[in-house]
């Protein structure tokens, strides 16, 4: 009795099942609003970041990305740095903590990117 064809068939069936499961997981995560970036919250009060003097003197340009955790009443609760020059990130952080969003039913996270160009 030869079991090799059975093993090959079982291996292909396992790979197919794993692929379908992975695809289903991706679909669920991409459609879950609590995991995806919240774009529905609108800013009521926005303070623009000030281009830092140190960045001007040293010709520093680039972008800074941060993730904001916004409370249900619209205040910025936490700022998580996602990337960028530390001088520029500091300016962005100082500005976005003053932002105020429209109220919502629950906390949400918003990813913000600012581009700075040397004058």
Secondary structure, 3 states (H helix, E strand, C coil): CCCHHHHHHHHHHHHHHHHHHHHHHHHHHHHCCCCCCCCCCCEEECCCCCCCHHHHHCCCCEEEEEEEEECCCCEEEEEEEEEECHHHHHHHHHHHCCCEECCCCCCEEEEEEEEECCC
